[in-house]
Amino acid sequence: MANSPLHPKYEVKVSSYVLVLLALIVLSCLNTGLAFLPVGIFHPIFAVGIAVAEAMIVILFFMHIWWSSKLMKLTVAAGFFTFLVLIVMTLSDYTSRAWGLW
C-alpha cells in the first residue's frame, strides 16, 4: 500500500462504494421520473440540480476528493467556480437577446 495516493488510515470500504452506487441509481431514477412529471419551466432547474448532485458524489467519493488534501479540494472548488462563471455568463447572454424581435 506504499504507492497508494491516500493515507493508509483512509482506506475506503466496499460498503462505501455500494452506498454511493445506490445513491447514484436513486438519483438517476429520480431524474428519469422527473421527465414524466409536469413541472413546467422548473424541469431544467430540477434536472441540472440532480445532475450536479450526481457529479458531486462521483467527484467526492470515486475520485477520492473527500479524503484528499485541502489543496486538492481547493483545486476542485476553483474548477467548479470557473464552470459556474461560464454558465452564468452564457445564460445571461442567452436571456438578454431579443429573440424574434428583429
C-alpha positions as CSV (number, residue, x, y, z in Angstrom):
1,M,0.0,0.0,0.0
2,A,3.1,2.2,-0.2
3,N,2.1,3.5,-3.6
4,S,-1.4,4.5,-2.6
5,P,-2.3,8.1,-3.1
6,L,-4.4,8.1,0.0
7,H,-3.1,7.9,3.6
8,P,-3.4,4.3,4.9
9,K,-6.0,5.3,7.6
10,Y,-8.3,6.4,4.8
11,E,-8.9,3.1,3.2
12,V,-12.3,3.0,1.5
13,K,-14.5,0.1,2.3
14,V,-16.6,-1.7,-0.3
15,S,-19.7,-0.8,1.6
16,S,-19.0,2.9,0.9
17,Y,-18.9,2.2,-2.8
18,V,-22.1,0.2,-2.6
19,L,-23.8,3.1,-0.8
20,V,-22.5,5.6,-3.4
21,L,-23.7,3.3,-6.2
22,L,-27.2,3.1,-4.7
23,A,-27.3,6.9,-4.3
24,L,-26.4,7.3,-7.9
25,I,-29.0,4.8,-9.0
26,V,-31.7,6.6,-6.9
27,L,-30.7,10.0,-8.3
28,S,-30.8,8.6,-11.9
29,C,-34.2,7.1,-11.4
30,L,-35.4,10.4,-9.9
31,N,-34.1,12.3,-12.9
32,T,-35.8,9.8,-15.3
33,G,-39.1,10.0,-13.3
34,L,-38.9,13.8,-13.4
35,A,-39.1,13.7,-17.2
36,F,-42.7,12.4,-16.9
37,L,-43.9,15.0,-14.3
38,P,-45.5,18.2,-15.5
39,V,-43.2,20.7,-13.6
40,G,-43.2,23.2,-16.5
41,I,-40.4,25.7,-16.5
42,F,-38.7,24.2,-13.5
43,H,-37.8,21.0,-15.2
44,P,-34.3,22.1,-16.3
45,I,-33.6,23.5,-12.9
46,F,-34.5,20.2,-11.2
47,A,-32.7,18.2,-13.8
48,V,-29.5,20.2,-13.5
49,G,-29.7,20.1,-9.7
50,I,-29.9,16.4,-9.7
51,A,-27.1,16.2,-12.2
52,V,-24.9,18.4,-10.0
53,A,-25.7,16.2,-7.0
54,E,-24.6,13.1,-9.0
55,A,-21.4,14.9,-10.2
56,M,-20.6,15.9,-6.6
57,I,-21.0,12.3,-5.4
58,V,-18.7,11.0,-8.2
59,I,-16.1,13.6,-7.6
60,L,-16.1,13.4,-3.8
61,F,-16.1,9.6,-3.5
62,F,-15.0,7.9,-6.7
63,M,-12.2,10.4,-7.3
64,H,-11.3,10.4,-3.6
65,I,-11.5,14.1,-3.1
66,W,-13.3,13.6,0.2
67,W,-10.1,12.1,1.6
68,S,-7.6,14.4,-0.2
69,S,-5.6,17.3,0.9
70,K,-7.0,20.8,1.3
71,L,-5.0,21.9,-1.8
72,M,-6.8,19.3,-3.9
73,K,-10.2,20.4,-2.5
74,L,-9.3,24.0,-3.3
75,T,-8.3,23.0,-6.9
76,V,-11.7,21.2,-7.4
77,A,-13.6,24.1,-5.9
78,A,-11.8,26.5,-8.3
79,G,-12.8,24.4,-11.2
80,F,-16.4,24.4,-10.1
81,F,-16.3,28.2,-9.6
82,T,-14.9,28.7,-13.1
83,F,-17.6,26.4,-14.6
84,L,-20.2,28.4,-12.7
85,V,-18.9,31.7,-14.0
86,L,-19.0,30.3,-17.6
87,I,-22.6,29.1,-17.2
88,V,-23.8,32.4,-15.7
89,M,-22.2,34.4,-18.5
90,T,-23.7,32.1,-21.1
91,L,-27.2,32.2,-19.6
92,S,-27.0,36.0,-19.1
93,D,-26.2,36.4,-22.8
94,Y,-28.9,34.0,-23.8
95,T,-31.6,35.6,-21.7
96,S,-30.6,39.2,-22.8
97,R,-31.2,38.6,-26.5
98,A,-34.3,39.9,-28.1
99,W,-35.4,36.6,-29.7
100,G,-37.8,37.1,-32.6
101,L,-37.9,40.9,-32.4
102,W,-35.7,41.6,-35.4
